[in-house]
Amino acid sequence: MSIQRTRPALHSIDPAGWVWVGLLLLAFAALFFSTLAVNHSEAEDSIAYILEVGDGHLQCLFHPNHLLFNSFNRVVYNLWLLIGYRGSPELPMQVNNVLAGMLTLLLTFLLAIRLGVQTQYAIACLGAIGVSYGFWWYSVEAETYLLPLPFLILCAHRLLTLATETFRARYFIELGFCVALATLLHQMHALLLLVVLISLIRIWRFRPDIRLPALLRGSTLVATVAVGITAITYLAVAVLVFDCDTVAEVLGWGGGATQSGR
């Protein structure tokens, strides 16, 4: 069995399909912005994140479980302050999640089209995800789960490219970069690298035109980029922000936060 090597089928979407996608995304934007969480009772960690981003102290902005989440939101919050906003970080953080949710929906739709799903069913898939309880809820919160999702879907897009086109170093670098960003936004996505490597093996098995050395070079490049970016970022924060002097202290910093479960 071999995978048919074709270009992405985005050209197969007729103008009416794009209109429906645009209208649906606008409808979800209106829905999400009109239902932004107020009391955070079912996502209580949001309160802590809002307070930490508002505090702005460096050690509040880098939590090992989601290393770049607070710091990214602080950068966005500073931009809001720069243009005259005077409120708490709550609204900017929720807007970030709404935008991440919208981007995730669009990328999922495009992925379905690339996989050969008919336009109407891809649109139905977009709609079903958008109204699902968990996706809707966390799209209107100040939680950590939405921001990494576009990078997960981009990984799927890049894997599909590798399954249908010539292996190029650029594709593996982009794949490793997306894995690293997803992991830095939430540590639980560290396992994504394993999924990616297994997927590359599966792609290789169904592509007789790809030799084993090409697979090994690509897999090594993905792992090097993903692990390298993630490890360097964690080490820099541990040393420069938390004054860790030894490997044991770095591991203790990360491990202690993992045990806290937040």
Residue pairs with C-beta under 8 A, 6 or more apart in sequence:
1 206
2 206
2 207
2 208
3 163
3 164
3 203
3 206
3 207
4 164
5 164
5 165
6 164
7 164
8 113
8 114
9 113
9 114
9 116
10 110
10 113
10 114
12 113
12 119
13 21
13 113
13 119
14 119
17 119
17 120
17 123
20 123
21 106
21 109
21 123
21 126
24 123
24 126
24 127
24 130
25 102
25 105
25 106
25 126
28 101
28 102
28 105
28 130
29 98
29 102
31 130
31 136
32 98
32 101
32 102
32 136
32 139
32 140
33 98
35 136
35 140
36 91
36 94
36 98
36 140
37 43
37 46
37 94
37 137
37 140
37 141
37 142
40 46
40 47
40 141
40 142
42 137
43 137
43 138
43 141
43 142
43 143
45 143
45 144
45 262
46 93
46 141
46 142
46 143
48 262
49 69
49 70
49 73
49 93
49 142
49 143
49 144
50 88
50 89
50 90
50 93
50 142
52 60
52 61
52 63
52 70
53 60
53 61
53 70
53 73
53 74
53 77
53 89
53 93
54 77
54 88
54 89
56 74
58 241
59 241
59 242
60 70
61 70
61 71
61 74
62 68
62 70
62 71
62 237
62 241
62 242
63 69
63 70
63 257
63 262
64 187
64 234
64 253
64 254
64 257
64 258
65 144
65 186
65 187
65 257
65 258
65 260
65 262
66 144
66 185
66 186
66 187
67 184
67 185
67 187
67 233
67 234
67 237
68 181
68 184
68 185
68 233
69 144
69 147
69 185
69 186
72 96
72 147
72 185
73 89
73 92
73 93
73 96
73 142
74 89
76 92
76 93
76 96
77 89
77 92
77 93
80 92
85 91
85 92
89 142
90 142
93 142
94 140
94 141
94 142
96 146
96 147
97 138
97 139
97 140
97 141
97 142
97 143
97 146
97 147
98 139
98 140
100 139
100 146
100 147
100 149
100 150
101 130
101 135
101 138
101 139
101 146
101 149
103 150
104 129
104 146
104 149
104 150
104 153
105 126
105 129
105 130
106 126
107 150
107 153
107 154
107 157
108 125
108 126
108 129
108 153
109 122
109 123
109 125
109 126
110 157
111 153
111 156
111 157
111 160
112 121
112 122
112 125
112 126
113 119
113 122
114 157
114 160
115 160
117 125
129 135
130 136
138 145
138 146
139 146
144 185
144 186
145 186
147 185
147 186
148 181
148 182
148 183
148 185
148 186
148 189
151 178
151 179
151 181
151 182
151 185
152 178
152 182
152 189
152 192
154 174
154 178
155 175
155 178
155 179
155 182
155 192
155 196
158 171
158 174
158 175
158 178
159 175
159 196
159 199
159 200
159 203
161 171
162 171
162 172
162 175
162 200
162 203
162 218
163 203
163 206
163 207
165 171
167 210
167 214
167 218
169 218
169 221
171 218
172 218
172 219
172 221
172 222
172 225
173 221
173 225
175 196
175 222
175 225
175 226
176 221
176 222
176 223
176 224
176 225
176 226
176 229
177 225
177 226
177 229
179 189
179 192
179 193
179 196
179 222
179 225
179 226
180 225
180 226
180 227
180 228
180 229
180 230
180 233
181 229
182 189
182 192
183 189
183 190
183 192
183 193
183 226
183 230
184 229
184 230
184 233
187 258
190 230
193 222
193 223
193 226
193 227
196 222
196 226
197 219
197 222
197 223
200 215
200 218
200 219
200 222
201 215
201 219
203 210
204 210
204 212
204 215
234 250
234 254
235 250
238 244
238 249
238 250
238 253
238 254
239 245
239 250
242 253
244 250
244 252
244 253
